[in-house]
Amino acid sequence: MPIKMDSDLSRFHKIVRGKVKKELRKFIANGELLARKGEKTVKIPLPRVEMPRFQYGDNKGGVGQGDGEIGDEVKQPQQSEEEQQAGDKQGEHGLEAEVTIEELAQLLGEELELPNIASKGKDTVESSQVRYTGIHKQGPESLRHFKRTFRESLKRSIISGVYDADDPVILPIKSDMRYRSFRRLKNPETSAVIFYMMDVSGSMGELQKKLVRFTSFWIDAWLNQQYKGIETRYIVHDAVAQEVDKDKFYRLREAGGTLISSAYMLALDIMRSDYPHSDWNIYMFHFSDGDNWSSNDTNACIKMINDDILPYVNLFSYGQVESRYGSGQFFRNLADAFPAHERVAMAKIKDQDAIVGAIKSFLGRGK
């Protein structure tokens, strides 16, 4: 019976996974998953899913049997007035399946054909792991191996002839005690930091921030699936940049002008202070409507990207969300400055349907 249940559960998971993958592009575009996101899982709304099974009846009648003559019109049974009235019983609803964010990331990679990231060769940090490797005769009581201690005590009792099968009392002595031993292993662990930078000037409204939020959710999902250790830093800017927490990043609204260079300078300061490029895989994502204050500041941004950012990061990505007030000029400036750079990814995110293409542009290089 357990084998049959495991088989059915496995088939059910395959059905759910297939339905999620089929609807994944729709979920990415409308952001429906974010409202159902828990700490480690996401609730996926699905139509009713039932496993195929035989249903046994009373064997009365059969196909085509019953009252009537050959040639009679087949009609649907009529409901009584009482049956047509509103009822008080619960109807059938779809279900929600919980899928881990890691599984979602795998589906995302399959759907968008994303390559696994080739992290920088020696850029690793070390983490320690305790591994129990053997049994010793000495150790702390917290590591006493009860099964091995009992076995030693039983063996000693039998060999010495004091074991009584009718009254099997086993009393371990000091020489019977066995303890688990361990050693601490050093594991190289590739780690990454993500810098999210967003323009919060007056031209960036709620719709634009929603597009940024939906896009960054899927970026997070994919990068967390590729790396064991991820840190995230959030920077907002108008004419001045500041570091904020995640909640404030998506909610803050300013009304000033735009100096994009302020965000890049702050990100570089944090990177140099906390994330040496020899130990970290660094990703920078900047979102704006492309309306910078001046051409001089744009030139300063391009110089920083070329001289101070690209030599040390895995990827610099720029996502331009469409705004009725934004000129979009910054996208054109970056495209002219970096027409085919392997570490520069750019995408225009005009609406929610463009999110899938943006994610493909950002993550499709395997950097």
N, C-alpha and C positions, 0 to 999 in steps of 0.2 A: 504493500500500500504506500509506504513512504516514497518508493521509487516512482510509482505512478504520479504521486503528488508533485515530486520534483520535476518530472517530465512536463506535467501540465503547467507548472509555474514557469519553467523555462520557455515553453511555447507562448505563454501569456506575455512574458517580458519581450520576446521577439516581436509579437504583435504590437505592443505598446511602442517599442523602439521604432518599428516601421512607420507607425502613424505619426510619431513625433518628427521623424526625419522628413516625412512627406509634407508636414505643415511647418517645417522649421523656418523657411523663408518668410512665411506669413508672420510667425512669431517675432522674427528679427525686425520686420518692418513696422509692426504695430506696437511693439513694446509690451505685449500682453503678459509676458513672463515676469517682468519686473514687479508687477503687482502681486505675484504669487511666490516671490523669492524668499526663502528662508535663509538660515545661516549657511547650510551646505547643500540644500536641495531646492528644486523648483517644482511647483505644482503645475502639471500640464493638463488643461481641459481636453477631454477626449469624448467622442461619442461612445455610447454604450458598447462595451466589449464583452462578448460571450464566447466561451470555448464551444466548438462543435460537439454535440452529444446526441445520442438517441433518446427519444421521449416515448415512453410506453403508455399506451392507452387501453381502453377496454375492449378493443377489437370489434366494436359494433359498427357494422357498415363498412364501406370501402370506397375507393375512388369511383365516382360516378353513380353511386347507389343512393336510393332515396325516392321520395314521391316525384311524380312528373312523367311526362311522355317525351318521346324523341322529338326534337325540334322546338321544345319549350324554351323561352328566353330565360337566360340565367340572370337573376337579379340579386343585388345585395340585400341582406335582411334588413327590414325596417326597424328602427328603434322606437320604443314607446315614448310618450311625452315625459314619463318619469325618468327614462334613461337619458333623454336629451337634456335634462335640466342639470344645472351646476351641481357637482358632487362635493363630498367632503373628504375624499380619499386622495392620498398622495399619488401623483403621476410618476412616470418614469423619467429620470434625468440622466444626463451624461455623467461620467465620473471624472475624477481628477487623479492622475497618476503622479507619484513623486519620482522625479528623476534627479540624480545628483548633477551638480554643476560640471563635474569632471566628465560625466557621460554626455552632457550637452556640448562641451567643448570638443569631444571626439566626433559627435555628429556634425558640428560646425566644420571641423576640418575635412570630413568626408564630403559634405555638401558643397563646400567652396573649393575643395581640392587643395587645401593648404598644406605646404610641406612642413615637416618637423623642423624646428629651429636648430641651426648649427651654431651653438654657443661658442664664444671665444675660447680658444684652446686651453690656456693656462689660467683663465680668469675664474678662479674658484675660491671659495672659502671653506674652511674645515669645520665639520660638526662632529661631535663625539657621540658614540653609541655604545651602550653596555650590552655585552654578549656573554651569556653563561656558557662556559666552555668545559667544565668538568666537575668532579667530585673530590673534595678534600676531607681529611679527618679532623680538621680544625676550622673554626669559623664562628661568626656571630650567630646567635640563636635565630635571628630573623631570616637567615639563609639555610636553616636546617632542612635537609631533604628527608621528610618523614618516611617515605616509601623505602628509600635505601637504608635508613636507620633501622626500620622494622625488619627488613630483610637480613641485615647483619646480625641483629639480635636473635632472630629465629634460627639462623644458621649456627650461631654460637651455642644456643640452647640444645639443638639437636646433636651437635658434635660432642658436647660435654655430657649428654645423657640426662639432662634435667627437664627436657621437654616432656610434658604429659598430654597425650592426645585427648584424654577425657577431661582435662582441665587446662586448656591451652592458654596459660598466662605468659605473656611476653613482656619482660621488663628490661628495657635497654639500659646498658651501663655506659660509662664514658667512652670506652673503646669502641662501642657500636655506633657512636654518633657519626653521621656523614653530613657534609655541608656543600652547598653549591658554590662553585668558584666562578669568578667572572674576570673579564679584562675589558678595558675601555678601548674601543677602536676609533681611529680617526678616519672619517670619511670625507673625501672631497665632495663638496656640494655646490653645484652651480647656482648662483643667486642672481637676482635681477632687481632693478629698481625702475619704476615707471614714473615719469614726470608728465602729469596732465596740466596743460596751461590753457587758460581760456580767457578770451576777451569778454569783459563784462561792462563795456561802455554802453552808452544809451541806445545804440543801434542793435544791441543783442537782447532780444526779447525772450519770453518764455518758450516759444516754439523752437527757437534756435538752441536754447539750453536743453530742451527735451531731446533734440537730435543728438547733441553731444552726449547726453546721459545714456541713451540707447546704444550708441556706438561704443562708448567706453565700457559698458557692461560686457559686450562680447569680446572686446579686446582683453579685458581682465580674465574672462573665462578661458580664452585660448592660452594666454601667457602663463596663467596659473597651472594649466595642464602641462606646459612645457618645462616649467621650473618648480623646484621644491620650495625655494624661498623667494618670496616676492615682497618688496616694499613699494609703497605708493606715496608720492608727494603731489600735493595740489597747489597750483599757483593761479591766481586771478590777476587781471591787470586792466586798467584803463590807461591813464597817463602814468600811473605808478603801479608797481607790482607788489603783491603781498602773498605770503603762504597762508593757506587756510586749511580747515579740515574738510572731509568729504561732503558733509551735509551743507556747509556754507558754500562750497564750490559750486553746487548746483542751484543754490537759492539766492546768492548775492546778486544784487543789481545796482549798478552805478549809473551815473549820467554824464561822466566826464568824456574827455577826448581819448585818443588811442595812441600810445607809444609802445609798440610791440617789443622794442629792444629792452624795455624794463623787465619783461618776463624772462627773456633769454639770459639777461645778466644775473637775475636772482637764481635761476635754475643752475647756471654755471657756478655760482658761489656755493650753493648747496652741494652740487656734485663734487667740487674740489675739496670741500670740507668733510663730507660724510661718505662719499662713494668713489674711492680711487678706481680709476678705470682698469687697473691691473687686477682687481678683485671682483669687479661687478660688470654684469651685462646691463647696459643702460639704454632705455627707450624714452624718447621724448615725443609727445603728441601735443600739438598746438591746434586750437580751434578758434576761428575768428570769422567775421564776415568780410575780411579782406580790406577794411578801410583804415589804413594807417594814417598818422598825422601828417607826415611829410616824406618826401622822397629821400631826404637826408637820413631819416631814421630807418627807412627801408634799406638803404645802402649799408647802414651800420649793422642791421640784422643779417644781411647777406654775408658780410665780412665775418661776423661772429659764428654763423653757421659753418662757413667754410674753414675758418682758422681754429676755432675753439671747440666746436661741437662735433663735426663729422669725424675728425681724427680719433675720437675717443668713444663714440656711441655705436651701438649696434644699428640703430635706426632713428632717423628724425622724420616724423610724419606731420604733415600739415593738412588739416581738414577744414574746408571753407564752407560754412553754412550760409544759405542764401537769406539775405535780409533786404527789405525794401529800401533801407537807408544805407546799406553798404555798397561800396563801389566794386568790390571784388578785385581791385588792382593788385593786391599783395600776391594773389595766386599767380597772376601773369608775371610778376617780377621774379618769383621763385622759379617758375617754369623756364624763364629765360636764363636765370643764373645757373640752374642745375638741370639741364635738359635730360640727362641720362645717368645721374649719379646713383650708384648701387645702394647707397644708404639713405637716399631721400625718397620718400613716398608721399604722393599728393593725391587728394580726392576732393571733388565738389559734392557736397551733401545738400542737394536742393530740397529734398523732402524725405519722408520716412522710407519710401521705396528705394532711395539711393543709398541707404545704409549698407545693404549687402555688398554693393560694388565698392564702397569705401573700405570695408573690412578686408575684402579681397585685395585691394590696392595696398593697404597697410601691411598685411600679414602674409601676403602671397609670395614673398621673396625668401622666406625661411631665414631671416636675419636674426 
